[in-house]
Amino acid sequence: MHLDALKPGQAAIIDRIHAEQALTQRLHALGFRTGKQLEVIRQAAFNGPLHVRIGSTDVIIRLQDAKAIHLHPLPNQTESIPA
Amino acid sequence: MKRVALLGMPNTGKSTLFNRLSGASARVGNWPGITVDLMSAKILLGGHIAELVDLPGLYDLHGFSDDEQVVRHFLGHHAIDLVLIILNSAQIDRQLSLALQIRALGVPAVLLLNMEDEAKRAGITIDAQAMSKQLGIPVRTISAKYGQGCPEALQLAAQTILQHPNQVTPETIAGKLEMDNVIEQEMHQIIDRTVHFPLQLNHSLTDRLDKVLLHPWLGLPLFLLSVFLLFQFIFTAGTPLQDGMAWLFDNLRSAALEPALASLPAWLNGLLLDGLYTGFSTVAAFVPIIVLFFLVMSMVEDSGYLSRAAFLMDTLMAKMGLDGRGFVMMLMGFGCNVPALMGTRVMRSRPMRLLTMLTIPLSLCSARLQVFLFIIAILFPPSQAALVLFSLYMVSFATIFITAMLFKDKFASREPFVLELPPYRFPTPQQIWMRGWQEVKHFLSRATKFIVIGVVMVWLLTHLPTTAVPASPETWAGSIGRFFAPVLDPIGIDTELAIALIFGFVAKEIVVGSLAVIYGLQGDALSHQIAANIDWVQGMSFMLFTLIYTPCLSTIATLKSESKSSGFMWLSLAWSLALAWVISFLFYQGARALGY
């Protein structure tokens, strides 16, 4: 599962980031790292960018770029997230 | 002289700190090999004058974005004695990596943890001493916004420089920049040992505001409403000020300058008063609006709402090869193109910034609005006036759209759209004032030269040769009008209007006045004369051309200085001229073909 499939209100753990180097670096710098938990807060209208919270940081990211982030479900509430 | 570089992540209050430390002495420095403006200032450090350089905000030193390249180039080519690293205390868990990267370079550094107040409110406590011990770098918490800890930070910086008398050569740094990767682990260790996070961060106020302002359906209307109210404020408050300035300059002219210069030869008198003085006062009349605009802008920019507007508009803008921030700048362009062009500095990717700058001159600014109101009142009955004006705004939007669609491949930006959403912040009045003042100074120094020279040239064109009646077809301007006749006749623009267009090239504010000079009439007589000379189709064609052909000299000068490329300025100029002609031609010939 990738970040672009996560719905508002859902949380998951970052599995790995698979993007070109520049985007990977940018995401790292913003706090996206393997093993960290993130949550989608909301999505803009017309299939717009996602508002994602990771640690103490809020980030907006286009769906296209969100594809680069591979996720796995939270350990204790697997059922709330579609695989 | 010692040189200190100020370095930090975006949204950490770096510029606020720079403004606070530098006071009014900041200037744009010229650094070989670096294409962006770097501000620097002379500051007093431990009893000696030192140079403080404000480097662009960046997330890390790896060098993939333009800003990161600039910082790497700077560090690798210019000797520095100290790096002041500024980080956001509330996000220290991920920002500390930058400090570790700097430390790895071996440059003496001092770490400043800013937004102490914000971190406290979020329940974060930082043991600065323990962190300093772990890092091996002096650490100090400050609040750049309120000034707490700033004098102590400077002392710390002075001590650190004294302890490291030998400069690290730029070559060494350049070498080390190449191998800067294994930092993550150490960062986690230090954070775990020195920072205590509360279980739940206090996001509540920002969250509650976001729930309304970023609402999927309400967010956009609310945003447009706030922008509209801000414009309303700028112009409601700015217009009386602008009128006041105009009144002041008129009185200065009639009471002091005209009597004082009366003894001069007529041509010199005309050149000084109608040329230079008109030019100067045109620029000066801009000032109140510019000041207000930047005061409001710096408030919006620092508040965190701009990133949220970008979030709301991004989907639509993406189709035009732009992103959400470009939309905000275009809206600003409807007030005045100049500050909107300067505002594109928030964009990190150069192609995207250039594409946005290409569209901004097509925004129907308030100066053009003035011309349209004048012409519409003459040529259209009141029942149609609002519709005509509305259609001009629609044309403005359409030209922006066409331009972006046509040029989006040429200025293709590969930069992904990943943007940090900072919490809402309320900038202090002092912060707003300092920011606004910097921008105004910048604008004045540039615009003055440009407009004054332009106005003098137009005056000469319309007054030479001396045997001709000023602004008549016999003048050089008239000859130019005739020269362009083959191009302008097909779009219905006669010689008189062509001369007005030449004036309009300098600033649209002059167009209405120039028509008065050209026809030698004022008030109702002028209106009747114009209505007798041209019909509504010609008038509309003239307005379309005025809307698109070129904003004004200030805008062109700003295009050049902001893009740092004459080629880009010429491209923008040529494109808008061509687009203006084609649209006017299609309209004029189409209307004539339909029998109007």
Interface residues (C-beta under 8 A of the other chain):
Chain A: A19 Q21 A22 L23 Q25 R26 L27 H28 A29 L30 G31 R33 I41 R42 Q43 A44 A45 F46 N47 G48 P49 H51 G55 S56 T57 D58 V59 I60 I61 R62 Q64 D65
Chain B: M9 Y59 D60 H62 F64 S65 A90 Q91 D93 R94 S97 A122 E184 F197 L201 T206 D210 L214 P216 W217 G219 L220 S307 A310 F311 L312 D314 T315 L316 A318 E415 P416 F417 V418 L419 E420 L421 P422 P423
